[in-house]
Amino acid sequence: AKMAAPLTRSSGVLIEDKRLDGHLDAFRLLPLSFTAITSILFGACMWLLLRVTADPALFYFHTHWYWGMTLIPAAITGVHVVHTRQGKPTKYTLAFGITLPSVILLFYGNLQYMSAFEKTTKLSVSDCGAFIEKRDLQRSWEAAHRLYMSCINETHVATGHPRDVLLQRFRLPDCDEYEGALHGVGYHKETHFWEWTYLQRLEEEELCAGWCHQGRQLWSHKKGARDACSKAVARLYASYASPRASQVLTMMLVILASTGVMTIMLGPVMRKYGMEW
């Protein structure tokens, strides 16, 4: 009976030690969990933004500065290395691993949102000189149209086939001079590869014709062209690019606000188990 009290205290200490060890084991898993969660979260947001820049109907208007987002996986990897070497997280590494990617995505998300808003407005209007890329595409489409009509007229004179029949059966790539004009070889001094490839893809995938104004189909045989291709691209910016940028902006603002709150709330818990905070 006299041994009961000490034995009970010893049992309590053992139970408490086991609980503490369990909590410490959970904290040791925190670096790996943090890396996995941030990789999935920020990776998904990066994919949303980069998917817009790589879209076949939108890539013509985007540059490669989006690859500055490669700093995000570098930051996540750096934080993981520090956590692994120290064996435990700190508030500074956790804050850095969340704040830096969030700020970068907030920056690029805002750029993409503003760009989508501007492109939607300028591509929707009939002014072909609203911005440089729109003007250049109009000039390139006009060059393609001149080549196509010249090809149709020459074939009409040479074969005697009605122009209406030729316009229905043949497209610009069927003309002998197309490859030379496309690549700027022979007496064609100017290459149109970038612009014509883009306009061809728009005709075939977005069912549009013409650029600033609705015109004749030069590449595609598909029926049902509804509008000028510039307006089709404007609709894509409004319905596809802008909402995705808005989603990223909202998520990053929520994460930044939550980070500050969580940093304060985790302080007492982390210090309780001997973590520097």
C-alpha positions in Angstrom: 0.0 0.0 0.0 2.9 2.4 0.8 4.3 1.8 -2.7 1.0 2.8 -4.5 1.5 6.6 -4.4 5.1 6.6 -5.8 4.1 4.1 -8.4 1.1 6.3 -9.5 3.3 9.3 -9.8 5.8 7.4 -11.8 3.1 6.1 -14.1 1.8 9.7 -14.5 5.3 10.9 -15.5 5.6 8.1 -18.0 2.3 8.9 -19.5 3.2 12.6 -19.7 6.5 11.8 -21.3 4.8 9.6 -23.9 2.4 12.4 -24.7 5.3 14.9 -25.0 7.2 12.4 -27.3 4.0 12.1 -29.4 3.7 15.8 -29.8 7.4 16.1 -30.6 7.1 13.4 -33.3 4.2 15.4 -34.8 6.4 18.5 -34.8 9.2 16.6 -36.5 6.8 15.8 -39.3 5.9 19.5 -39.7 8.7 20.3 -42.1 7.7 17.6 -44.6 4.0 18.5 -44.2 4.8 22.2 -44.7 6.7 21.5 -47.9 4.0 19.2 -49.3 1.2 21.7 -48.5 3.0 24.7 -49.9 4.1 22.8 -53.0 0.5 21.8 -53.8 -1.0 25.1 -53.0 1.4 27.4 -54.7 2.0 24.9 -57.5 -1.7 25.0 -58.3 -1.7 28.8 -58.4 1.3 28.8 -60.7 -0.4 26.4 -63.0 -3.5 28.6 -63.2 -1.4 31.6 -64.3 1.0 29.8 -66.6 -1.8 27.9 -68.3 -3.2 31.2 -69.5 0.1 32.3 -70.9 0.5 29.0 -72.8 -3.1 28.9 -74.2 -2.9 28.7 -78.0 -5.4 31.5 -78.4 -3.6 33.9 -76.0 0.1 33.1 -76.1 0.8 35.6 -78.9 0.2 38.5 -76.4 2.4 37.1 -73.6 6.1 37.3 -72.9 8.4 35.1 -71.0 8.6 37.3 -67.9 6.2 34.9 -66.2 9.1 32.5 -65.6 10.1 34.7 -62.8 7.7 32.5 -60.8 10.5 29.9 -60.7 11.6 31.7 -57.6 8.7 30.0 -55.8 9.9 26.4 -56.0 13.4 27.7 -55.2 12.1 29.3 -52.0 10.1 26.2 -51.0 13.1 24.0 -51.6 15.3 26.4 -49.5 12.9 26.4 -46.6 12.7 22.6 -46.7 16.5 22.3 -46.6 16.7 24.6 -43.6 13.9 22.7 -41.8 15.6 19.3 -42.5 19.0 20.5 -41.2 17.5 22.1 -38.1 15.1 19.3 -37.5 12.3 21.7 -36.6 10.6 24.7 -38.0 10.9 28.3 -36.9 8.5 31.2 -37.3 11.0 32.9 -39.7 11.3 30.0 -42.1 7.6 29.3 -42.0 6.8 33.0 -42.6 9.4 33.2 -45.4 8.1 30.0 -47.1 4.6 31.4 -47.2 5.0 35.1 -47.6 7.5 35.2 -50.5 5.6 32.8 -52.8 2.4 34.6 -51.9 3.8 38.0 -52.7 5.2 36.7 -56.1 1.9 35.2 -57.0 0.0 38.3 -55.9 2.3 40.4 -58.2 1.9 38.2 -61.2 -1.8 37.6 -60.6 -2.4 41.3 -60.5 -0.4 41.8 -63.7 -2.4 39.1 -65.5 -5.7 40.5 -64.2 -4.9 44.0 -65.4 -3.5 42.7 -68.7 -6.7 40.6 -69.3 -8.9 43.6 -68.5 -6.9 45.8 -70.9 -6.8 43.2 -73.7 -10.6 42.6 -73.3 -11.3 46.2 -73.9 -8.8 46.9 -76.7 -9.5 43.8 -78.6 -13.3 44.3 -78.5 -13.2 47.7 -80.2 -13.0 48.2 -84.0 -9.9 50.3 -83.8 -7.1 48.2 -85.4 -4.4 50.4 -84.0 -5.5 50.1 -80.3 -2.1 48.6 -79.5 0.9 47.4 -81.4 0.2 43.6 -81.6 -3.3 44.2 -82.8 -2.1 46.5 -85.5 0.6 44.1 -86.6 -1.8 41.2 -86.8 -4.2 43.2 -88.9 -1.4 44.1 -91.4 -0.4 40.5 -91.5 -3.9 39.3 -92.2 -4.3 41.9 -95.0 -1.1 40.6 -96.5 -2.4 37.0 -96.3 -5.7 38.2 -97.9 -3.9 39.8 -100.8 -1.9 36.7 -101.5 -5.0 34.5 -101.3 -7.0 36.7 -103.7 -4.1 36.9 -106.1 -3.8 33.2 -106.0 -7.5 32.7 -106.7 -7.5 35.2 -109.6 -4.4 33.7 -111.2 -6.0 30.2 -110.9 -9.2 31.5 -112.4 -7.4 33.0 -115.4 -5.3 29.9 -115.9 -8.0 27.3 -115.5 -11.3 29.1 -116.3 -12.9 27.8 -113.1 -15.4 30.3 -111.5 -14.0 32.3 -108.7 -16.9 31.3 -106.3 -16.0 27.7 -106.8 -12.3 28.3 -106.2 -13.1 30.4 -103.1 -15.1 27.5 -101.7 -12.6 24.7 -102.5 -9.2 26.3 -101.8 -7.5 28.0 -98.9 -4.3 30.0 -98.6 -2.0 27.0 -97.8 -3.1 25.5 -101.2 -1.4 28.3 -103.0 2.1 27.7 -104.4 3.5 30.9 -103.0 2.2 30.4 -99.5 5.3 28.6 -98.1 7.6 31.3 -99.5 5.6 34.1 -98.0 5.2 32.2 -94.7 8.9 31.9 -94.2 10.0 35.0 -96.0 12.1 33.2 -98.7 12.4 34.0 -102.4 11.2 37.4 -103.4 9.2 37.6 -100.2 11.3 39.8 -98.0 9.1 39.7 -94.9 8.2 36.5 -93.0 4.7 36.1 -91.6 5.3 32.8 -89.8 4.5 33.9 -86.3 1.4 35.9 -87.2 -0.1 33.5 -89.8 0.4 30.5 -87.7 -1.5 32.2 -84.9 -4.3 33.4 -87.1 -4.7 30.0 -88.6 -5.0 28.4 -85.2 -7.7 31.0 -84.3 -9.7 30.3 -87.4 -9.6 26.5 -86.8 -10.1 26.5 -83.0 -12.2 29.6 -82.3 -14.3 29.5 -85.5 -13.6 33.1 -86.4 -12.6 34.9 -89.6 -10.7 38.1 -90.2 -8.8 39.9 -87.5 -10.1 43.4 -86.6 -13.2 43.0 -88.7 -15.0 39.9 -89.8 -13.6 38.7 -93.1 -13.1 35.7 -95.3 -11.7 32.5 -94.0 -8.2 32.1 -95.3 -7.0 28.9 -93.7 -10.0 26.9 -92.3 -12.7 25.1 -94.1 -14.8 24.8 -91.0 -18.2 26.4 -91.2 -19.8 28.6 -88.7 -17.3 31.5 -88.3 -19.3 33.9 -86.1 -17.1 36.9 -85.6 -13.7 38.6 -86.1 -10.9 36.8 -84.4 -9.9 39.8 -82.3 -13.3 39.7 -80.7 -13.1 35.9 -80.1 -9.8 36.5 -78.3 -11.4 39.3 -76.2 -14.1 36.9 -75.1 -11.4 34.4 -74.0 -9.6 37.0 -71.9 -12.9 37.9 -70.2 -14.2 34.4 -69.6 -10.9 32.5 -69.1 -7.9 34.6 -68.3 -9.5 37.2 -66.0 -11.3 34.8 -63.7 -8.2 32.6 -63.1 -6.1 35.7 -62.2 -8.9 36.8 -59.9 -8.9 33.4 -58.2 -5.1 33.6 -57.6 -5.4 37.1 -56.2 -8.1 36.2 -53.8 -6.2 33.1 -52.6 -3.0 34.9 -52.0 -4.7 37.7 -50.0 -6.4 35.1 -47.8 -3.1 33.3 -47.3 -1.2 36.4 -46.4 -3.8 37.5 -43.9 -4.0 34.0 -42.4 -0.2 33.7 -42.1 -0.1 36.7 -39.7 -2.9 35.3 -37.5 -1.4 31.8 -37.4 2.0 33.1 -36.6 0.6 34.7 -33.5 -1.6 31.8 -32.5 1.1 29.1 -32.9 3.5 31.0 -30.7 2.4 29.7 -27.2 1.9 26.1 -28.6 5.4 26.0 -30.1 7.1 27.5 -27.0 5.3 25.0 -24.8 7.1 22.1 -26.5 10.5 23.8 -26.5 10.4 25.3 -30.0 12.0 28.7 -30.7 9.3 31.1 -31.7 
